Amino acid sequence: MDDATKIEFLEASIEVFAKSEYTDTEAVKRILIVLSEVPVYFPVEIDFESLVGNINPMELKAGDTLQPQSAVKMKFCTLVSDDKGEVISMFTSKSRTNNPEGISIVRYYPQDYLSMLIQMDKHVIINPFSEYRFLLTKELMREVLWPFVQRNTEKFI
């Protein structure tokens, strides 16, 4: 199955879970299995000052190159939830982000983003602006999804 088909399956499983009033454990299993394999999108903020320093971009000429002034930092954008506090937003597609101008979107595979999310110790909401969303708790990430991703990654090494 290709990534696009897996994303459709993920979104359908989230919809089934939501329509079951968040009780369908088989849907949760399907969601976690697919999440362990597919890339998703995160809105991020990039520290442009560390990238360009005091350089005025209007003074750059064709062919000029930039060297980062220091390590360029990127952080996941967050939302504030009434009952969960600050949460990370994750999206199954670019179109689901309802991306306002100026927000950068980065696509990550689970083996790349999960360790960062676990260190941040925050819950994640998948497709928070959709009628059907999924709360990926930090416990689910740490105890179920991360070990599963690590086992799948080891198979390919």
Stockholm file with secondary structure:
# STOCKHOLM 1.0

chainA/1-157         MDDATKIEFLEASIEVFAKSEYTDTEAVKRILIVLSEVPVYFPVEIDFESLVGNINPMELKAGDTLQPQSAVKMKFCTLVSDDKGEVISMFTSKSRTNNPEGISIVRYYPQDYLSMLIQMDKHVIINPFSEYRFLLTKELMREVLWPFVQRNTEKFI
#=GR chainA/1-157 SS CCHHHHHHHHHHHHHHHHHTTSCCHHHHHHHHHHHTTSCEEEEEEECHHHHHTTCCGGGCCTTCCCCCSSCCCEEECEEEETTTEEEEEEBSSSGGGCCCTTCEEEEECHHHHHHHHHHHTCCEEESTTSSSCEEECHHHIIIIIHHHHHHHHHHHC
#=GC SS_cons         CCHHHHHHHHHHHHHHHHHTTSCCHHHHHHHHHHHTTSCEEEEEEECHHHHHTTCCGGGCCTTCCCCCSSCCCEEECEEEETTTEEEEEEBSSSGGGCCCTTCEEEEECHHHHHHHHHHHTCCEEESTTSSSCEEECHHHIIIIIHHHHHHHHHHHC
//
